[in-house]
Amino acid sequence: MLKTREIDEYSAVVIEHVKDKEDMRLWNEYIERYHYLGYKRAFGCQQRYYIRFDKGELLGCLLYSASAWSVACRDKWIGWNKQQRTTDERQFSTYGMGM
């Protein structure tokens, strides 16, 4: 159940890495239920996180995933050739979803 609270009722925000299968299942369920686009399977390397208030109450979910290997319009805009793209792309990530 979603609750409304004043931010000053909390002293800290905690970012928690989602590690086990049950937490991943629950994370997917929250995104499906509360994100306006629902859950869509992310591809490639990814990291999921819960954002919680210090009292344990869930504030939101985050997903970061590896950037696409090759996107012609992006590569042209950046000015990458194939060699530069394969060298530089590991420095980028994509913010996937949040709620």
Secondary structure, 3 states (H helix, E strand, C coil): CCCCCCHHHCCCEEEEECCCHHHHHHHHHHHHHHCCCCCCCCCCCEEEEEEEECCCCEEEEEEEEECCCCCHHHHHHHCCCHHHHHHHHHHCEEEEEEC
